Structure formats: C-alpha cells, structure tokens
C-alpha cells in the first residue's frame, strides 16, 4: 500500500508532516533552512513539494516509524549520502 504524505506549513520554513499507511500514522516536525531550500530546489518548487518529495525518498529506504519525529531537512544527507543528488534529480525532471 502506498503511503499518503500530508505536508502542512506551520511557519516560514517549518512543516508538520503526516505519513499515513495501513491504518496507522506518524507525525513529523520538519524545518528547512532557506539556503538548503535554495540549493535543493533551485527555485523550481514550493517548499511543501520539497518536503513531500524528501519524505517519499525516505519512505523508499525506511519505514515511517524509523523517521525522526523532529528534524531539519539537512539531516537526511547525514544518513543517506545520495539524498542531495537524488532529490535534485527528481525535482529537475518535472
């Protein structure tokens, strides 16, 4: 079953992300620095789409329960070295 990712903006670059699948839900508080947003998105997408695509990236690699409940988007690259390259590729292929 595919995961449903819902991104709600709670501040300038702060988001509440809900991941729902198989009748259960996880909730995550995510921030992104403006410099990281600019570097990753290249101005091609809104911040909410960057967050959604980043969660899609994570969910292909680990279950929703393993994703940190509170983190800055830059942390993903510490766990998955291919994150920056992959997310830029996904966003540029729109």
C-alpha positions in Angstrom: 0.0 0.0 0.0 1.3 3.4 -0.9 1.9 6.0 1.9 -0.1 9.2 2.0 2.1 12.2 2.8 0.4 15.3 4.0 2.5 18.5 4.4 1.2 21.4 6.4 3.1 24.7 6.7 3.3 25.8 10.3 5.9 28.6 10.0 8.1 30.3 7.4 10.1 27.2 6.6 8.5 24.9 9.3 6.2 22.0 8.5 4.1 19.3 10.1 4.2 16.1 8.1 1.8 13.2 8.5 2.5 9.9 6.9 -0.5 7.5 6.8 -0.3 3.9 5.6 -2.0 0.7 6.5 -4.3 2.4 9.0 -1.5 4.0 11.1 0.0 7.4 11.1 3.3 9.0 12.0 3.8 12.8 12.6 7.0 14.7 12.0 8.0 18.3 12.6 10.4 19.4 9.9 12.4 22.6 9.3 14.5 23.7 6.3 17.0 26.5 6.1 16.5 28.9 3.3 20.0 28.2 2.0 19.2 24.4 1.9 15.8 25.0 0.2 17.5 27.2 -2.5 20.3 24.6 -3.0 18.0 21.6 -3.2 15.0 23.1 -5.1 16.8 25.5 -7.4 13.6 27.6 -7.1 11.7 25.1 -9.1 9.2 24.0 -6.5 7.4 25.3 -3.4 8.9 24.2 0.0 5.9 21.8 0.6 6.8 19.9 -2.5 10.5 19.6 -1.5 9.3 18.2 1.9 6.9 15.8 0.3 9.5 14.5 -2.2 12.0 14.2 0.6 9.6 12.0 2.6 9.0 9.9 -0.5 12.7 9.5 -0.7 12.9 8.4 3.0 10.0 6.0 2.8 11.7 4.1 -0.1 14.5 3.5 2.3 13.0 3.0 5.8 9.6 2.6 7.5 7.7 5.7 8.7 8.4 4.7 12.3 12.1 5.0 11.7 11.9 8.6 10.5 12.9 11.1 13.2 9.9 12.9 14.7 11.6 16.3 14.7 14.5 17.3 12.3 15.9 19.7 9.9 15.9 18.6 6.3 19.7 18.8 6.1 19.9 15.8 8.4 18.7 13.4 5.7 22.1 13.8 3.9 23.9 12.6 7.0 22.0 9.3 6.9 21.7 8.9 3.1 24.7 10.3 1.1 22.8 10.1 -2.1 19.9 12.3 -0.8 21.1 15.7 -2.3 21.9 14.3 -5.7 18.7 12.2 -5.9 16.4 15.0 -4.7 17.9 17.5 -7.2 17.5 14.9 -10.0 13.8 14.2 -9.0 13.0 17.9 -8.9 14.7 18.8 -12.2 12.9 16.0 -14.1 9.4 17.6 -13.6 
